[in-house]
């Protein structure tokens, strides 16, 4: 009897979830390109269908993908780069990434076409449950390693975690925490719109644990928009609860993020977050300053302090102190019972002064190419605090195109200025491995974005942030594909989804979220967040076009 019931429920569950799509998402979204390629080949063979349906009118898939490949090939001929073997290999790799994008959206489109919306919704639900479990596992591993109640305030192990704890919450993709944050931000909007409170809170909690300040700010702005325009009373109450979650996290769990976020916002507003530089001797006690820098009154004050201290030391000879165990209670001089905690000013509770291996590689590269790096190649360069590196990157791009009008229309060419491919082809391990004998670094990339990146990320960890990284889809399209690239993106990618704006429910705020996220990463080349974004948008378009199917949702 129990066996029959189990079989019955298993068969019923099989009908509610597209297990093939779920397996595709779990495997293809993995960070390793060595996993992505075999997975897409396998699923393409399982569904041997190459009817992509590209057309200028009512295209089945975004026409942006083949057009951006065409622009890259045109640039290849115009720039006469076909004479360089290493560039040809890099170009082939870049075109391969765009082809992977086409095959990936084709797979999710097939899944949406072949299933009722209810089945896809259940599949998405299962994906977020699995991702939350993996993220909870990441956090549990940190608890076991640190034995700290709150690793977000734990400063031991040379501050390995502390402010960086969220970087280790990577979820099921094993990618960066920013990728996990973006996926959960999708989940927050998706489950809010569908009024699934438990999963909304799960995704919101996971998002907060990743510690992504940029995504937190963007999701708050989306919340405010939804609160005013597109939510009922129940959804508004859910938004309020999520904002309370955020407030508690920032105030109690990770309070250091308050200052970090404030500084990041100050930098974006072109304000230097660092306090005014005091005079050289301002923080030095009067008695420790040389006589040559003292005024008449300060000189008399110094003599009085020295005399007072000498009299006090003569009357109070130093007694031998008994060091009590740190983990046991002791009695203070005033009679109060206390427990001495660890000295957070000691070495184990401060950031490591050792240069990490990946940073040593950057320093070695800088030393070997000083003459070609106008900023990072200088002996002593302190990155500007009043202007984020990302803004400097955009200014580099506009300045480059201003002085190279011939490249304004179609850009500098794939991998020649601003892309994950350009960074990968350096062979420095920025975005995965690359064959060293085929490494390629274009001159325009070297003296602009690579120089900018090295200047920030070869310094101490405080400069390693999204605001200082030149990574951006908008920058990539403008620099490497020109004005035509940006127009093709706006018309044939964003327009492909935005033309359904009147019918979209969760799709519209997701589109706004993605527009903001395009500022912080080369998402198309990452082959993860974009795939899930496209799945959600294609699903929303289908269910709003055929509302009768919604009656069968569970």
RODO-2510 file (C-alpha; in nm, 4 decimals, decimal comma):
residues 554
     n   res          X          Y          Z
     1     x     0,0000     0,0000     0,0000
     2     x     0,2779     0,2459     0,0979
     3     x     0,4763     0,1492    -0,2112
     4     x     0,1791     0,2176    -0,4352
     5     x     0,1265     0,5579    -0,2723
     6     x     0,4924     0,6438    -0,3145
     7     x     0,4817     0,5473    -0,6825
     8     x     0,1645     0,7525    -0,7251
     9     x     0,3191     1,0656    -0,5744
    10     x     0,6417     1,0211    -0,7711
    11     x     0,4455     0,9931    -1,0976
    12     x     0,2448     1,2988    -1,0009
    13     x     0,5623     1,4918    -0,9198
    14     x     0,7122     1,3951    -1,2562
    15     x     0,4159     1,5555    -1,4281
    16     x     0,4494     1,8770    -1,2255
    17     x     0,8198     1,9443    -1,2896
    18     x     1,0237     1,9555    -1,6100
    19     x     1,3181     1,7569    -1,4770
    20     x     1,5126     1,7996    -1,7984
    21     x     1,4918     2,1782    -1,7691
    22     x     1,5835     2,1626    -1,4007
    23     x     1,8893     1,9491    -1,4776
    24     x     1,9878     2,1907    -1,7543
    25     x     1,9679     2,4905    -1,5198
    26     x     2,1614     2,3224    -1,2393
    27     x     2,4394     2,2067    -1,4713
    28     x     2,4660     2,4846    -1,7289
    29     x     2,4651     2,7633    -1,4691
    30     x     2,7741     2,6081    -1,3088
    31     x     3,0694     2,8462    -1,3197
    32     x     3,3023     2,6033    -1,5007
    33     x     3,3103     2,6473    -1,8772
    34     x     3,4318     2,2854    -1,8901
    35     x     3,0865     2,1868    -1,7600
    36     x     2,8804     2,4348    -1,9617
    37     x     3,0047     2,3198    -2,3023
    38     x     2,9430     1,9429    -2,2594
    39     x     2,6026     2,0176    -2,1012
    40     x     2,4827     2,2369    -2,3881
    41     x     2,6089     1,9826    -2,6426
    42     x     2,4284     1,7001    -2,4598
    43     x     2,0977     1,8830    -2,4316
    44     x     2,1196     2,0028    -2,7919
    45     x     2,1593     1,6412    -2,9038
    46     x     1,8722     1,5280    -2,6806
    47     x     1,6504     1,7886    -2,8453
    48     x     1,7916     1,7947    -3,1955
    49     x     1,6186     2,1114    -3,3064
    50     x     1,7951     2,3999    -3,4793
    51     x     1,4864     2,5994    -3,5745
    52     x     1,5979     2,9178    -3,4018
    53     x     1,3441     3,1289    -3,5886
    54     x     1,5530     3,4437    -3,6267
    55     x     1,3815     3,7162    -3,8291
    56     x     1,3474     4,0934    -3,8331
    57     x     0,9733     4,0613    -3,7726
    58     x     0,8314     3,8515    -3,4871
    59     x     1,1608     3,6747    -3,4258
    60     x     1,1340     3,3626    -3,2113
    61     x     1,4608     3,4474    -3,0319
    62     x     1,6353     3,7845    -2,9854
    63     x     1,7996     3,8824    -3,3136
    64     x     2,0645     4,0596    -3,1060
    65     x     2,2794     3,7468    -3,0847
    66     x     2,3472     3,6817    -3,4559
    67     x     2,3766     4,0555    -3,5235
    68     x     2,6452     4,1070    -3,2582
    69     x     2,8429     3,8190    -3,4118
    70     x     2,8071     3,9868    -3,7519
    71     x     2,9452     4,3151    -3,6103
    72     x     3,2448     4,1279    -3,4677
    73     x     3,3197     3,9676    -3,8054
    74     x     3,2893     4,3046    -3,9826
    75     x     3,5371     4,4555    -3,7366
    76     x     3,7683     4,1618    -3,8003
    77     x     3,7821     4,2513    -4,1716
    78     x     3,7978     4,6286    -4,1190
    79     x     4,0801     4,6042    -3,8641
    80     x     4,2690     4,3456    -4,0749
    81     x     4,3180     4,1385    -3,7592
    82     x     4,3031     3,8179    -3,9631
    83     x     4,6827     3,8403    -4,0001
    84     x     4,7298     3,7712    -3,6253
    85     x     4,6954     3,4070    -3,5220
    86     x     4,6390     3,4800    -3,1523
    87     x     4,3654     3,7310    -3,2290
    88     x     4,1955     3,4846    -3,4636
    89     x     4,1907     3,2258    -3,1860
    90     x     4,0507     3,4796    -2,9390
    91     x     3,7850     3,5897    -3,1900
    92     x     3,6813     3,2278    -3,2430
    93     x     3,6481     3,1841    -2,8658
    94     x     3,4395     3,5018    -2,8430
    95     x     3,2057     3,3925    -3,1219
    96     x     3,1811     3,0572    -2,9452
    97     x     3,0530     3,2344    -2,6314
    98     x     2,7815     3,4123    -2,8307
    99     x     2,6830     3,0795    -2,9928
   100     x     2,6535     2,9286    -2,6441
   101     x     2,4174     3,2147    -2,5572
   102     x     2,2017     3,1255    -2,8595
   103     x     2,1951     2,7548    -2,7764
   104     x     2,1096     2,8295    -2,4115
   105     x     1,8142     3,0585    -2,4852
   106     x     1,6989     2,8070    -2,7464
   107     x     1,6857     2,5368    -2,4785
   108     x     1,4821     2,7454    -2,2348
   109     x     1,2554     2,8612    -2,5171
   110     x     1,1878     2,4975    -2,6126
   111     x     1,1061     2,4185    -2,2494
   112     x     0,8618     2,7087    -2,2301
   113     x     0,6987     2,6078    -2,5594
   114     x     0,6654     2,2400    -2,4688
   115     x     0,5280     2,2809    -2,1148
   116     x     0,2348     2,4501    -1,9533
   117     x     0,3338     2,7522    -1,7413
   118     x     0,2412     2,5633    -1,4223
   119     x     0,5125     2,3044    -1,4917
   120     x     0,7786     2,5698    -1,5509
   121     x     0,6725     2,7511    -1,2329
   122     x     0,7185     2,4333    -1,0315
   123     x     1,0580     2,3763    -1,1944
   124     x     1,1688     2,7279    -1,1011
   125     x     1,0454     2,6681    -0,7457
   126     x     1,2589     2,3550    -0,7181
   127     x     1,5630     2,5412    -0,8537
   128     x     1,5383     2,8113    -0,5870
   129     x     1,4902     2,5525    -0,3123
   130     x     1,8058     2,3689    -0,4229
   131     x     2,0014     2,6944    -0,4519
   132     x     1,8895     2,7998    -0,1016
   133     x     2,0045     2,4652     0,0383
   134     x     2,3461     2,5025    -0,1243
   135     x     2,3734     2,8592     0,0061
   136     x     2,2782     2,7424     0,3555
   137     x     2,5476     2,4763     0,3223
   138     x     2,8037     2,7472     0,2384
   139     x     2,7035     2,9364     0,5522
   140     x     2,7072     2,6207     0,7657
   141     x     3,0618     2,5443     0,6488
   142     x     3,1679     2,8926     0,7643
   143     x     3,0045     2,8360     1,1051
   144     x     3,1930     2,5075     1,1455
   145     x     3,5244     2,6649     1,0446
   146     x     3,5022     2,9791     1,2569
   147     x     3,2945     2,8511     1,5530
   148     x     3,1511     3,2026     1,5537
   149     x     2,7861     3,2800     1,6209
   150     x     2,8008     3,5587     1,3620
   151     x     3,0794     3,5251     1,1031
   152     x     2,9851     3,8659     0,9608
   153     x     3,1386     4,0270     1,2706
   154     x     3,4110     3,7637     1,3233
   155     x     3,7552     3,9195     1,2747
   156     x     3,9695     3,6135     1,3403
   157     x     4,1733     3,4222     1,0800
   158     x     4,3172     3,7511     0,9496
   159     x     3,9650     3,8772     0,8747
   160     x     3,9135     3,6014     0,6188
   161     x     3,5378     3,6350     0,6660
   162     x     3,4100     3,9453     0,8535
   163     x     3,3124     4,1930     0,5798
   164     x     3,3927     3,9278     0,3145
   165     x     3,1645     3,6550     0,4505
   166     x     2,9075     3,7070     0,1764
   167     x     3,1712     3,6345    -0,0893
   168     x     3,1635     3,2683     0,0188
   169     x     2,7832     3,2286    -0,0236
   170     x     2,7946     3,1086    -0,3830
   171     x     2,4974     2,8748    -0,4059
   172     x     2,4402     2,5983    -0,6568
   173     x     2,6310     2,7689    -0,9407
   174     x     2,9594     2,7823    -0,7414
   175     x     3,0069     3,1192    -0,9118
   176     x     3,0692     3,4555    -0,7447
   177     x     2,8390     3,5709    -0,4658
   178     x     2,7202     3,8494    -0,6996
   179     x     2,5794     3,5839    -0,9336
   180     x     2,4006     3,4208    -0,6405
   181     x     2,2723     3,7618    -0,5314
   182     x     2,1327     3,8337    -0,8786
   183     x     1,9553     3,4974    -0,8998
   184     x     1,7970     3,5516    -0,5599
   185     x     1,6987     3,9067    -0,6520
   186     x     1,5110     3,7507    -0,9445
   187     x     1,3510     3,5117    -0,6985
   188     x     1,2462     3,7940    -0,4659
   189     x     1,0604     3,9772    -0,7436
   190     x     0,9204     3,6572    -0,8936
   191     x     0,7805     3,5165    -0,5676
   192     x     0,6571     3,8577    -0,4521
   193     x     0,4502     3,8924    -0,7678
   194     x     0,3184     3,5372    -0,7288
   195     x     0,2459     3,5994    -0,3581
   196     x     0,4531     3,3028    -0,2416
   197     x     0,5600     3,4426     0,0969
   198     x     0,7748     3,1492     0,2228
   199     x     0,9906     3,1385    -0,0919
   200     x     1,0042     3,5177    -0,1029
   201     x     1,1570     3,5231     0,2458
   202     x     1,3956     3,2377     0,1600
   203     x     1,5270     3,4247    -0,1451
   204     x     1,5455     3,7538     0,0454
   205     x     1,7442     3,5936     0,3284
   206     x     1,9824     3,4273     0,0809
   207     x     2,0249     3,7571    -0,1033
   208     x     2,1150     3,9338     0,2203
   209     x     2,3640     3,6653     0,3222
   210     x     2,5556     3,7201    -0,0043
   211     x     2,6297     4,0707     0,1211
   212     x     2,5911     4,2370    -0,2187
   213     x     2,5391     4,6046    -0,1360
   214     x     2,4742     4,7055    -0,4967
   215     x     2,2012     4,4448    -0,5452
   216     x     2,0505     4,5391    -0,2077
   217     x     2,0256     4,9024    -0,3155
   218     x     1,8715     4,8106    -0,6513
   219     x     1,6180     4,5712    -0,4964
   220     x     1,5096     4,8436    -0,2527
   221     x     1,4494     5,0799    -0,5461
   222     x     1,2469     4,8084    -0,7232
   223     x     1,0504     4,7519    -0,4011
   224     x     0,9645     5,1202    -0,3840
   225     x     0,8443     5,1184    -0,7450
   226     x     0,6333     4,8070    -0,6903
   227     x     0,4970     4,9425    -0,3619
   228     x     0,3668     5,2534    -0,5375
   229     x     0,2497     5,1137    -0,8717
   230     x     0,2059     4,7355    -0,8976
   231     x     0,1150     4,5709    -0,5668
   232     x    -0,1940     4,5022    -0,3602
   233     x    -0,2174     4,5310     0,0169
   234     x    -0,0844     4,1797     0,0817
   235     x     0,2181     4,2325    -0,1437
   236     x     0,2879     4,5694     0,0195
   237     x     0,3000     4,3962     0,3583
   238     x     0,5475     4,1430     0,2168
   239     x     0,7656     4,4274     0,0901
   240     x     0,7637     4,5851     0,4367
   241     x     0,8740     4,2549     0,5931
   242     x     1,1600     4,2250     0,3399
   243     x     1,2725     4,5787     0,4204
   244     x     1,2689     4,4872     0,7901
   245     x     1,4896     4,1870     0,7034
   246     x     1,7302     4,4240     0,5306
   247     x     1,7325     4,6666     0,8238
   248     x     1,8005     4,3915     1,0773
   249     x     2,0778     4,2465     0,8636
   250     x     2,2498     4,5826     0,8187
   251     x     2,2114     4,6872     1,1823
   252     x     2,2675     4,3622     1,3728
   253     x     2,4188     4,0905     1,1559
   254     x     2,6585     4,2884     0,9361
   255     x     2,6808     4,6411     1,0802
   256     x     3,0105     4,7115     0,9072
   257     x     2,8180     4,7131     0,5781
   258     x     2,6547     5,0393     0,6832
   259     x     2,9840     5,2267     0,6570
   260     x     3,0860     5,0342     0,3463
   261     x     2,7601     5,1181     0,1683
   262     x     2,7754     5,4814     0,2791
   263     x     3,1287     5,5109     0,1421
   264     x     3,0260     5,3462    -0,1874
   265     x     2,7370     5,5906    -0,2295
   266     x     2,9666     5,8828    -0,1448
   267     x     3,2105     5,7686    -0,4123
   268     x     2,9301     5,7390    -0,6700
   269     x     2,8332     6,0986    -0,5837
   270     x     3,1946     6,2044    -0,6465
   271     x     3,2630     6,2665    -0,2797
   272     x     3,5797     6,1503    -0,1087
   273     x     3,4612     5,9285     0,1816
   274     x     3,7917     5,9546     0,3655
   275     x     3,8152     6,2155     0,6450
   276     x     4,0126     6,5352     0,5796
   277     x     4,3852     6,4829     0,6075
   278     x     4,5013     6,6298     0,9417
   279     x     4,8223     6,8300     0,9789
   280     x     5,1373     6,6191     1,0123
   281     x     5,1664     6,6601     1,3927
   282     x     4,7930     6,6905     1,4700
   283     x     4,7566     6,3391     1,6135
   284     x     5,0914     6,3344     1,7933
   285     x     5,0874     6,4223     2,1673
   286     x     5,2531     6,7503     2,2545
   287     x     5,5219     6,5803     2,4667
   288     x     5,6251     6,3616     2,1687
   289     x     5,6636     6,6457     1,9190
   290     x     6,0076     6,7957     1,8452
   291     x     6,0728     7,1398     1,9956
   292     x     6,1224     7,2887     1,6512
   293     x     5,7509     7,2569     1,5639
   294     x     5,6158     7,3853     1,8983
   295     x     5,4887     7,7317     1,9751
   296     x     5,5948     7,9085     2,2959
   297     x     5,2831     7,7927     2,4856
   298     x     5,3126     7,4363     2,3511
   299     x     5,6781     7,4225     2,4573
   300     x     5,5821     7,5211     2,8160
   301     x     5,2987     7,2659     2,8108
   302     x     5,5420     6,9931     2,7006
   303     x     5,7799     7,0687     2,9895
   304     x     5,4933     7,0629     3,2426
   305     x     5,3660     6,7253     3,1176
   306     x     5,7125     6,5681     3,1265
   307     x     5,7683     6,6934     3,4848
   308     x     5,4245     6,5680     3,5964
   309     x     5,4796     6,2226     3,4470
   310     x     5,8236     6,1858     3,6077
   311     x     5,6819     6,2737     3,9533
   312     x     5,3975     6,0223     3,9061
   313     x     5,6353     5,7405     3,8037
   314     x     5,8596     5,8057     4,1038
   315     x     5,5626     5,7871     4,3435
   316     x     5,4038     5,4837     4,1752
   317     x     5,6679     5,2224     4,0910
   318     x     5,5547     4,9697     3,8295
   319     x     5,4143     4,6485     3,9741
   320     x     5,4433     4,3075     3,8142
   321     x     5,1119     4,2235     3,6495
   322     x     4,9675     3,8746     3,6630
   323     x     4,8242     3,7776     3,3255
   324     x     4,5000     3,5926     3,3800
   325     x     4,3674     3,3331     3,1337
   326     x     4,1509     3,4954     2,8690
   327     x     3,8782     3,2381     2,8899
   328     x     3,8229     3,2633     3,2684
   329     x     3,6498     3,5324     3,4792
   330     x     3,8724     3,7741     3,6684
   331     x     3,8264     4,0642     3,9073
   332     x     3,9078     4,4130     3,7872
   333     x     4,0722     4,6772     4,0054
   334     x     3,7297     4,8243     4,0774
   335     x     3,5988     4,4899     4,1992
   336     x     3,3893     4,4131     3,8886
   337     x     3,3859     4,0557     3,7586
   338     x     3,4644     4,0356     3,3865
   339     x     3,5783     3,7948     3,1175
   340     x     3,8608     3,9128     2,9012
   341     x     3,7908     3,8600     2,5340
   342     x     4,0395     3,8306     2,2508
   343     x     4,2492     4,1312     2,1604
   344     x     4,1065     4,2384     1,8243
   345     x     4,4105     4,4600     1,7741
   346     x     4,6398     4,1575     1,7677
   347     x     4,7690     4,0130     1,4402
   348     x     4,5163     3,7244     1,4009
   349     x     4,2301     3,9785     1,4067
   350     x     4,3749     4,2151     1,1476
   351     x     4,3860     4,1860     0,7706
   352     x     4,6751     3,9849     0,6362
   353     x     4,9800     4,1854     0,5374
   354     x     5,0915     3,9081     0,3020
   355     x     5,0257     3,9504    -0,0692
   356     x     4,7916     3,6716    -0,1912
   357     x     4,9165     3,4567    -0,4836
   358     x     4,6646     3,5940    -0,7360
   359     x     4,7674     3,9494    -0,6469
   360     x     5,1379     3,8624    -0,6764
   361     x     5,0711     3,7618    -1,0349
   362     x     4,9238     4,1072    -1,1049
   363     x     5,2196     4,2804    -0,9401
   364     x     5,4635     4,0711    -1,1446
   365     x     5,2754     4,1584    -1,4638
   366     x     5,2891     4,5285    -1,3741
   367     x     5,6637     4,5069    -1,3095
   368     x     5,7158     4,3412    -1,6485
   369     x     5,5046     4,5965    -1,8412
   370     x     5,5632     4,9253    -1,6562
   371     x     5,6325     5,1209    -1,9721
   372     x     5,2978     5,0158    -2,1273
   373     x     5,0834     5,0901    -1,8194
   374     x     5,0396     5,4674    -1,7817
   375     x     4,8922     5,4522    -1,4294
   376     x     4,9489     5,1101    -1,2705
   377     x     5,3089     5,1120    -1,3989
   378     x     5,4045     5,4103    -1,1852
   379     x     5,5994     5,3392    -0,8674
   380     x     5,3484     5,4849    -0,6205
   381     x     4,9882     5,5351    -0,7252
   382     x     4,7031     5,5715    -0,4788
   383     x     4,3688     5,5153    -0,6581
   384     x     4,1295     5,8074    -0,6381
   385     x     3,8647     5,7835    -0,3686
   386     x     3,6386     6,0580    -0,5011
   387     x     3,5716     5,8858    -0,8333
   388     x     3,4897     5,5142    -0,8732
   389     x     3,6939     5,3040    -1,1098
   390     x     3,3801     5,2074    -1,3020
   391     x     3,3160     5,5724    -1,3883
   392     x     3,6792     5,6144    -1,4890
   393     x     3,6315     5,3123    -1,7160
   394     x     3,3356     5,4727    -1,8927
   395     x     3,5355     5,7937    -1,9315
   396     x     3,8210     5,5923    -2,0832
   397     x     3,5783     5,4440    -2,3361
   398     x     3,4225     5,7755    -2,4372
   399     x     3,7644     5,9408    -2,4564
   400     x     3,8965     5,6572    -2,6725
   401     x     3,6040     5,6825    -2,9159
   402     x     3,6362     6,0622    -2,9201
   403     x     3,9961     6,0305    -3,0405
   404     x     3,9217     5,7372    -3,2744
   405     x     3,6147     5,8493    -3,4668
   406     x     3,6649     5,5676    -3,7167
   407     x     3,5826     5,3190    -3,4386
   408     x     3,2752     5,5011    -3,3118
   409     x     3,0322     5,3156    -3,5389
   410     x     3,1352     4,9504    -3,4921
   411     x     3,3783     4,9732    -3,1992
   412     x     3,7334     4,8575    -3,1424
   413     x     3,6546     4,4932    -3,2136
   414     x     3,5802     4,1881    -3,0019
   415     x     3,8261     4,1450    -2,7154
   416     x     4,0108     4,4678    -2,7936
   417     x     3,8864     4,6980    -2,5185
   418     x     3,6263     4,5890    -2,2631
   419     x     3,5025     4,2327    -2,2174
   420     x     3,5501     3,9208    -2,0102
   421     x     3,7122     3,7739    -2,3208
   422     x     3,9751     4,0502    -2,3249
   423     x     4,0605     3,9855    -1,9590
   424     x     4,0601     3,6071    -2,0065
   425     x     4,2930     3,6278    -2,3074
   426     x     4,5634     3,7956    -2,0948
   427     x     4,6342     3,4570    -1,9374
   428     x     4,6328     3,6146    -1,5895
   429     x     4,3406     3,4032    -1,4704
   430     x     4,0952     3,6942    -1,4403
   431     x     3,7982     3,5085    -1,5874
   432     x     3,9133     3,1485    -1,6186
   433     x     4,1991     2,9701    -1,7877
   434     x     4,3432     3,0485    -2,1296
   435     x     4,6257     2,8820    -2,3283
   436     x     4,9405     3,0818    -2,2521
   437     x     5,0939     3,0417    -2,5963
   438     x     4,7844     3,2036    -2,7505
   439     x     4,7463     3,4956    -2,5091
   440     x     4,6485     3,8242    -2,6668
   441     x     4,6439     4,1788    -2,5231
   442     x     4,5365     4,4603    -2,7523
   443     x     4,7151     4,7940    -2,7083
   444     x     4,3931     4,9907    -2,6489
   445     x     4,2878     4,7423    -2,3826
   446     x     4,6321     4,7472    -2,2198
   447     x     4,6502     5,1252    -2,1726
   448     x     4,2879     5,1672    -2,0669
   449     x     4,0743     4,9039    -1,8902
   450     x     4,3545     4,6599    -1,8087
   451     x     4,5671     4,9429    -1,6669
   452     x     4,2664     5,0656    -1,4664
   453     x     4,1892     4,7176    -1,3299
   454     x     4,5500     4,6536    -1,2312
   455     x     4,5759     4,9887    -1,0548
   456     x     4,2851     4,8985    -0,8243
   457     x     4,3091     4,5218    -0,7873
   458     x     4,6839     4,5041    -0,7277
   459     x     4,6313     4,7199    -0,4172
   460     x     4,4881     4,6285    -0,0778
   461     x     4,1498     4,4531    -0,0562
   462     x     3,9652     4,7759     0,0272
   463     x     3,9900     4,8783    -0,3396
   464     x     3,8512     4,5455    -0,4709
   465     x     3,4861     4,6284    -0,5276
   466     x     3,2237     4,6428    -0,8020
   467     x     3,2456     5,0212    -0,8032
   468     x     3,6115     5,0027    -0,9081
   469     x     3,5783     4,7266    -1,1666
   470     x     3,5428     4,8375    -1,5326
   471     x     3,3192     4,5354    -1,6051
   472     x     2,9922     4,6433    -1,7685
   473     x     2,7738     4,5208    -2,0543
   474     x     2,7068     4,8776    -2,1667
   475     x     3,0793     4,9546    -2,1712
   476     x     3,1491     4,6316    -2,3586
   477     x     2,8913     4,6992    -2,6284
   478     x     2,9933     5,0621    -2,6828
   479     x     3,3696     4,9969    -2,6789
   480     x     3,3865     4,6758    -2,8816
   481     x     3,0725     4,6985    -3,1000
   482     x     3,0238     5,0742    -3,1214
   483     x     2,7045     5,2747    -3,1458
   484     x     2,5576     5,0095    -3,3741
   485     x     2,6185     4,7498    -3,1037
   486     x     2,4297     4,9567    -2,8465
   487     x     2,1419     5,0166    -3,0892
   488     x     2,1197     4,6475    -3,1781
   489     x     2,1133     4,5654    -2,8065
   490     x     1,8401     4,8212    -2,7352
   491     x     1,6189     4,7287    -3,0309
   492     x     1,6735     4,3557    -3,0768
   493     x     1,7362     4,2427    -2,7192
   494     x     1,5676     4,4792    -2,4765
   495     x     1,2989     4,5539    -2,7347
   496     x     1,2344     4,1810    -2,7828
   497     x     1,1058     4,1635    -2,4231
   498     x     0,9960     4,5239    -2,3633
   499     x     0,7397     4,5210    -2,6446
   500     x     0,5236     4,3062    -2,4148
   501     x     0,5469     4,5583    -2,1282
   502     x     0,1702     4,6056    -2,0990
   503     x     0,1159     4,2353    -2,0278
   504     x     0,4232     4,1622    -1,8156
   505     x     0,3758     4,1050    -1,4418
   506     x     0,7037     4,0050    -1,2740
   507     x     0,8767     4,0450    -1,6116
   508     x     0,8781     4,4252    -1,6078
   509     x     1,0502     4,4729    -1,2689
   510     x     1,2907     4,1925    -1,3643
   511     x     1,3764     4,3862    -1,6792
   512     x     1,4416     4,7008    -1,4740
   513     x     1,6592     4,5027    -1,2321
   514     x     1,8591     4,3604    -1,5225
   515     x     1,9059     4,7063    -1,6739
   516     x     2,0753     4,8136    -1,3501
   517     x     2,2778     4,4919    -1,3257
   518     x     2,4215     4,5428    -1,6754
   519     x     2,6375     4,8164    -1,5176
   520     x     2,8345     4,5775    -1,2952
   521     x     2,9367     4,2707    -1,4945
   522     x     2,9853     4,1174    -1,8410
   523     x     2,6737     3,9078    -1,7884
   524     x     2,6360     3,7677    -2,1414
   525     x     2,9809     3,6094    -2,1280
   526     x     2,9122     3,4689    -1,7808
   527     x     2,6392     3,2387    -1,9210
   528     x     2,4395     3,2147    -1,5996
   529     x     2,2259     3,5079    -1,4852
   530     x     2,1180     3,5974    -1,8405
   531     x     1,9947     3,2427    -1,9068
   532     x     1,7704     3,2476    -1,5990
   533     x     1,6526     3,6012    -1,6771
   534     x     1,5519     3,4922    -2,0275
   535     x     1,3663     3,1890    -1,8917
   536     x     1,1581     3,4065    -1,6579
   537     x     1,0806     3,6639    -1,9274
   538     x     0,9874     3,4042    -2,1903
   539     x     0,7628     3,2302    -1,9365
   540     x     0,5922     3,5551    -1,8377
   541     x     0,5305     3,6418    -2,2034
   542     x     0,3771     3,3002    -2,2704
   543     x     0,1456     3,2962    -1,9687
   544     x     0,0179     3,6475    -2,0350
   545     x    -0,0512     3,5542    -2,3961
   546     x    -0,2466     3,2402    -2,2924
   547     x    -0,4112     3,3259    -1,9574
   548     x    -0,6378     3,0211    -1,9655
   549     x    -0,3441     2,7990    -1,8803
   550     x    -0,3064     2,9734    -1,5460
   551     x    -0,6158     2,7971    -1,4178
   552     x    -0,4187     2,4710    -1,4019
   553     x    -0,1412     2,6090    -1,1779
   554     x    -0,0920     2,4366    -0,8445
***
